[in-house]
Amino acid sequence: MKRFITTVAVCLVVAPALTACSGASDAVTISESKSTVQLLRNVIADTIDDSAIQGVTKNDDAALACGDEPDEDRFFWRSSVLLDIVGASDRDIEGAAAGAVAALEKSGWISAEADPVAHSVTVELTSTESLATIRITSTDDADGDGRGASVFVVVNGPCVKTAGADSAEMKALVT
């Protein structure tokens, strides 16, 4: 219970760091977005019970170009983690993801289930207090592909103006 309370408290502090108070995402730098998005991803992953996690398959961070923006100086930070889940039942997998979603909802995030895909459930979360968006996908191993059951957490920061892909600002993000 103590871990849950700490996690919810951190969500309340971290999420507003990407606030849309000015209504413009250019009020946030890519560097500010990076640290906040990474922390939010880690907090979300931390809401999943340790006993349900078999291991971390992939942990990824990257600055990505804003796809629908013609301006090539606009980027957003994406942080993700793919967790292998112990237990093959749908209830175990959905339960692991549901705990993370519930913690976010308690701190003001609004969830909506994305279009269902075979063997997986994706929940998208947004907040009026944050420019970040969150996707949590739980996947079972019913297709027998050998990948096993998993929960995939993706946090995207806002699309922000940068000095360009080859700028010192962008190069500093990978160090």
C-alpha positions as CSV (number, residue, x, y, z in Angstrom):
1,M,0.0,0.0,0.0
2,K,2.9,2.4,0.8
3,R,4.3,1.9,-2.7
4,F,0.9,2.6,-4.3
5,I,0.5,5.9,-2.3
6,T,4.1,7.0,-3.2
7,T,3.4,6.2,-6.9
8,V,0.2,8.1,-7.0
9,A,1.9,11.1,-5.2
10,V,4.8,11.0,-7.8
11,C,2.2,10.9,-10.6
12,L,0.6,14.0,-9.2
13,V,3.9,15.8,-9.1
14,V,5.5,14.6,-12.3
15,A,2.5,14.8,-14.7
16,P,1.9,18.5,-14.2
17,A,5.5,19.2,-15.1
18,L,4.4,18.9,-18.8
19,T,1.5,21.2,-18.2
20,A,-0.4,23.0,-21.0
21,C,-1.0,26.2,-18.9
22,S,0.1,28.4,-21.8
23,G,-1.7,26.3,-24.3
24,A,1.4,26.0,-26.4
25,S,3.8,23.0,-26.2
26,D,6.7,25.3,-27.2
27,A,6.8,26.4,-23.6
28,V,8.6,23.1,-22.8
29,T,12.0,22.1,-24.2
30,I,12.8,18.7,-25.5
31,S,15.3,18.3,-22.6
32,E,12.6,19.1,-20.0
33,S,10.2,16.8,-21.8
34,K,12.8,13.9,-21.8
35,S,13.4,13.9,-18.1
36,T,9.7,14.2,-17.2
37,V,8.6,11.5,-19.7
38,Q,11.2,9.1,-18.6
39,L,10.3,9.6,-14.9
40,L,6.6,9.1,-15.7
41,R,7.3,5.9,-17.6
42,N,9.3,4.6,-14.7
43,V,6.6,5.5,-12.2
44,I,4.0,3.7,-14.3
45,A,6.1,0.6,-14.6
46,D,6.6,0.8,-10.8
47,T,2.9,0.5,-10.2
48,I,3.0,-3.0,-11.6
49,D,3.5,-5.6,-8.8
50,D,7.1,-6.8,-8.7
51,S,5.9,-10.4,-8.3
52,A,4.1,-10.1,-11.6
53,I,7.2,-9.0,-13.6
54,Q,9.3,-11.8,-14.9
55,G,11.8,-9.4,-16.6
56,V,12.3,-6.3,-18.7
57,T,12.5,-7.2,-22.4
58,K,13.1,-3.7,-23.8
59,N,13.6,-0.2,-22.4
60,D,13.7,2.5,-25.0
61,D,14.1,6.3,-25.2
62,A,14.2,8.4,-28.3
63,A,13.6,11.9,-29.7
64,L,11.2,11.4,-32.7
65,A,10.2,13.8,-35.4
66,C,6.6,15.0,-35.2
67,G,5.1,13.0,-38.1
68,D,2.3,15.3,-39.1
69,E,4.3,18.5,-38.8
70,P,6.0,19.9,-41.9
71,D,8.6,21.7,-39.7
72,E,11.6,19.4,-39.4
73,D,12.7,21.2,-36.2
74,R,9.8,19.8,-34.2
75,F,10.4,16.6,-32.1
76,F,8.8,14.8,-29.2
77,W,10.4,12.5,-26.6
78,R,9.2,8.9,-26.3
79,S,10.1,6.5,-23.4
80,S,8.9,3.0,-23.3
81,V,9.3,-0.3,-21.4
82,L,8.3,-3.8,-22.3
83,L,7.7,-6.0,-19.2
84,D,7.4,-9.8,-19.4
85,I,4.6,-10.8,-17.1
86,V,4.5,-14.0,-15.0
87,G,1.4,-16.1,-15.5
88,A,-0.3,-16.9,-18.8
89,S,-3.9,-16.2,-17.8
90,D,-5.6,-13.2,-19.3
91,R,-6.7,-12.2,-15.8
92,D,-3.0,-12.0,-14.6
93,I,-1.9,-9.9,-17.6
94,E,-4.9,-7.6,-17.6
95,G,-4.6,-7.3,-13.8
96,A,-1.0,-6.1,-14.1
97,A,-1.9,-3.4,-16.6
98,A,-5.2,-2.5,-14.7
99,G,-3.3,-1.6,-11.6
100,A,-1.2,0.9,-13.5
101,V,-4.3,2.4,-15.2
102,A,-6.1,2.6,-11.9
103,A,-3.2,4.5,-10.3
104,L,-3.2,7.0,-13.2
105,E,-7.0,7.4,-13.1
106,K,-6.8,8.2,-9.3
107,S,-4.4,11.0,-10.1
108,G,-6.6,12.5,-12.7
109,W,-5.7,10.8,-16.0
110,I,-8.6,9.9,-18.3
111,S,-8.5,6.4,-19.9
112,A,-10.0,5.1,-23.1
113,E,-9.6,1.7,-24.5
114,A,-8.2,1.7,-28.0
115,D,-9.6,-0.5,-30.8
116,P,-9.0,-4.1,-29.7
117,V,-6.4,-6.3,-31.4
118,A,-6.3,-10.0,-31.2
119,H,-4.6,-11.1,-27.9
120,S,-4.0,-7.6,-26.6
121,V,-5.8,-4.7,-24.9
122,T,-4.5,-1.1,-25.2
123,V,-5.5,1.7,-22.9
124,E,-4.7,5.3,-23.9
125,L,-4.5,7.9,-21.1
126,T,-4.6,11.7,-21.3
127,S,-4.8,14.5,-18.8
128,T,-5.9,18.1,-18.9
129,E,-3.0,18.8,-16.6
130,S,-0.3,17.3,-18.9
131,L,0.9,17.4,-22.5
132,A,2.2,13.8,-22.2
133,T,0.1,10.9,-23.5
134,I,0.3,7.3,-22.3
135,R,-0.4,4.0,-23.9
136,I,-0.4,0.8,-21.9
137,T,-0.8,-2.5,-23.8
138,S,-1.3,-5.9,-22.2
139,T,-0.7,-8.9,-24.5
140,D,-1.3,-12.5,-23.7
141,D,0.5,-15.5,-25.2
142,A,-2.6,-17.1,-26.7
143,D,-1.2,-17.0,-30.3
144,G,1.7,-19.2,-29.1
145,D,4.4,-17.1,-30.8
146,G,6.7,-17.8,-27.9
147,R,7.0,-14.1,-26.9
148,G,5.0,-14.7,-23.8
149,A,2.7,-12.4,-21.9
150,S,3.7,-8.7,-21.6
151,V,2.8,-5.2,-20.6
152,F,4.1,-2.4,-22.9
153,V,4.2,1.1,-21.5
154,V,4.7,4.0,-23.9
155,V,4.9,7.7,-22.7
156,N,5.1,10.4,-25.4
157,G,6.0,14.0,-24.5
158,P,4.6,17.0,-26.4
159,C,5.8,18.0,-29.9
160,V,8.2,20.9,-29.3
161,K,10.3,23.3,-31.3
162,T,14.0,22.4,-31.2
163,A,17.2,23.9,-32.8
164,G,17.1,21.0,-35.3
165,A,18.0,17.3,-35.6
166,D,21.8,18.1,-35.8
167,S,21.8,20.7,-33.1
168,A,23.8,20.6,-29.8
169,E,20.5,20.5,-28.0
170,M,19.5,17.3,-29.7
171,K,22.9,15.7,-29.5
172,A,23.0,16.4,-25.7
173,L,19.9,14.2,-25.3
174,V,21.8,11.0,-26.0
175,T,24.7,11.7,-23.6
